[in-house]
């Protein structure tokens, strides 16, 4: 999962990801900056694309799923500017969600959205995204964020940067 900040001018980098990362089954991007009328132009060889693009500039999310993997799109929504895309991989019934929260969307909106979509799961569910929550700082916000997952039996796995992790 990567915040790409416009996929249109980074397709060379995107096309290199499968080789560098040893051909992952699923690649997720936030802030694709694609428009629904033109998103179909951005493809990745060997992968099927699922988009949740905006009518306006900015935002947007996309998942590239390796060809041969059977999937259903089960959620493709924007809730108070939070973008959600969930697919179900068959036959294992693994749900994979990609979420993007723009930095100017209040934390309470993210919290309410996560509480609605993260039920106490006994089924397999992988959630990835750019939540714009700085998990390095110990604040009441990060504590609440971590508790939402903990209460629903999710584990947080971060890819951190020196600046912050989300």
C-alpha positions as CSV (number, residue, x, y, z in Angstrom):
1,X,0.0,0.0,0.0
2,X,1.3,3.4,-0.9
3,X,0.1,7.0,-1.0
4,X,1.0,7.7,-4.6
5,X,-0.1,11.4,-4.8
6,X,-1.1,11.1,-8.5
7,X,-0.6,7.9,-10.3
8,X,-0.8,9.5,-13.7
9,X,2.8,10.8,-13.6
10,X,4.2,7.7,-11.8
11,X,3.2,4.8,-14.0
12,X,6.8,3.9,-14.7
13,X,7.3,3.5,-10.9
14,X,4.0,1.6,-10.5
15,X,4.9,-0.8,-13.3
16,X,8.2,-1.6,-11.5
17,X,6.5,-2.5,-8.2
18,X,5.5,-6.1,-9.1
19,X,9.1,-6.9,-10.0
20,X,10.6,-5.2,-7.0
21,X,8.1,-6.6,-4.6
22,X,8.1,-10.1,-6.1
23,X,4.7,-9.9,-7.7
24,X,2.4,-9.3,-4.8
25,X,-1.2,-10.6,-5.1
26,X,-2.6,-7.1,-4.3
27,X,-1.2,-3.6,-4.6
28,X,-3.1,-0.7,-3.1
29,X,-2.8,3.0,-3.7
30,X,-4.3,6.1,-2.1
31,X,-4.5,9.6,-3.6
32,X,-4.5,8.3,-7.1
33,X,-6.0,11.6,-8.3
34,X,-7.9,9.7,-11.0
35,X,-11.3,10.7,-12.5
36,X,-13.9,8.0,-13.1
37,X,-14.0,8.9,-16.8
38,X,-10.3,8.3,-17.3
39,X,-9.3,5.7,-14.6
40,X,-9.6,2.8,-17.1
41,X,-6.5,4.2,-18.9
42,X,-4.2,3.3,-15.9
43,X,-3.5,-0.4,-16.0
44,X,-0.8,-2.6,-14.6
45,X,0.2,-5.6,-16.6
46,X,-0.8,-8.9,-15.0
47,X,-3.3,-7.2,-12.7
48,X,-7.0,-6.3,-12.7
49,X,-7.8,-2.8,-11.4
50,X,-10.6,-1.8,-9.0
51,X,-11.0,2.0,-8.5
52,X,-12.9,4.3,-6.3
53,X,-12.1,7.7,-8.0
54,X,-13.3,11.2,-7.4
55,X,-15.1,13.6,-9.7
56,X,-12.8,16.3,-8.4
57,X,-9.1,16.7,-8.2
58,X,-7.2,14.7,-5.5
59,X,-8.0,11.7,-3.4
60,X,-9.1,8.4,-5.0
61,X,-8.0,4.9,-4.2
62,X,-7.2,1.8,-6.3
63,X,-6.4,-1.8,-5.9
64,X,-4.5,-3.9,-8.4
65,X,-5.3,-7.6,-8.0
66,X,-3.2,-10.2,-9.7
67,X,-5.0,-11.8,-12.7
68,X,-6.3,-15.3,-11.9
69,X,-7.5,-14.2,-8.4
70,X,-11.3,-14.3,-8.3
71,X,-12.9,-11.4,-6.5
72,X,-16.1,-9.5,-5.8
73,X,-16.2,-5.8,-5.1
74,X,-18.4,-5.6,-2.0
75,X,-17.9,-1.9,-0.9
76,X,-17.1,1.1,-3.0
77,X,-18.1,4.2,-1.1
78,X,-17.3,7.7,0.0
79,X,-18.5,8.5,3.5
80,X,-18.1,12.1,4.5
81,X,-15.0,12.3,2.2
82,X,-13.5,9.0,3.5
83,X,-13.0,6.7,0.6
84,X,-13.5,3.0,1.1
85,X,-12.9,0.1,-1.3
86,X,-13.5,-3.5,-0.1
87,X,-13.0,-6.7,-2.2
88,X,-13.7,-10.3,-1.3
89,X,-11.1,-12.8,-2.5
90,X,-12.7,-16.2,-3.5
91,X,-12.7,-19.1,-2.6
92,X,-11.1,-18.2,0.7
93,X,-13.6,-15.4,1.5
94,X,-10.9,-13.0,2.6
95,X,-12.1,-9.4,2.7
96,X,-9.5,-6.7,1.8
97,X,-10.3,-3.1,2.4
98,X,-8.5,0.1,1.3
99,X,-9.3,3.3,3.1
100,X,-8.2,6.9,2.6
101,X,-8.9,9.7,5.0
102,X,-7.9,13.1,3.8
103,X,-5.9,15.0,6.4
104,X,-8.6,17.7,6.8
105,X,-11.3,15.2,7.6
106,X,-11.9,15.2,11.4
107,X,-10.6,12.2,13.4
108,X,-14.2,11.7,14.8
109,X,-15.4,11.0,11.2
110,X,-12.7,8.4,10.7
111,X,-13.5,6.9,14.2
112,X,-17.2,6.6,13.4
113,X,-16.5,5.1,10.0
114,X,-14.1,2.5,11.3
115,X,-16.5,1.6,14.1
116,X,-19.2,1.0,11.5
117,X,-17.2,-1.1,9.1
118,X,-14.9,-3.0,11.5
119,X,-17.2,-5.5,13.2
120,X,-15.7,-8.0,15.6
121,X,-14.5,-10.3,12.9
122,X,-14.1,-14.0,13.0
123,X,-13.6,-14.0,9.2
124,X,-10.4,-12.9,7.6
125,X,-10.2,-9.2,6.9
126,X,-7.2,-7.2,5.9
127,X,-7.4,-3.4,6.2
128,X,-4.9,-1.1,4.6
129,X,-4.8,2.6,3.9
130,X,-3.7,6.1,4.6
131,X,-5.6,7.1,7.7
132,X,-3.6,10.2,8.4
133,X,-3.1,9.2,12.1
134,X,0.4,9.7,13.4
135,X,1.0,6.5,15.4
136,X,4.4,7.6,16.5
137,X,3.0,10.3,18.8
138,X,1.3,9.2,21.9
139,X,-1.9,11.2,22.0
140,X,-5.5,10.5,22.9
141,X,-6.3,10.3,19.2
142,X,-3.8,7.5,18.6
143,X,-4.9,5.7,21.7
144,X,-8.5,5.8,20.5
145,X,-7.4,4.7,17.0
146,X,-5.5,1.7,18.4
147,X,-8.4,0.8,20.7
148,X,-10.9,0.7,17.8
149,X,-8.8,-2.1,16.3
150,X,-8.0,-3.9,19.6
151,X,-11.7,-4.0,20.6
152,X,-12.5,-5.7,17.3
153,X,-9.7,-8.2,17.3
154,X,-7.6,-6.5,14.6
155,X,-3.8,-6.2,14.7
156,X,-2.1,-3.0,13.5
157,X,0.9,-3.6,11.3
158,X,2.7,-0.5,10.3
159,X,5.2,0.4,7.6
160,X,6.9,3.4,9.3
161,X,8.7,6.3,8.0
162,X,11.0,8.7,9.9
163,X,8.3,11.3,9.7
164,X,5.2,9.3,10.7
165,X,3.3,6.2,10.1
166,X,-0.4,5.8,9.3
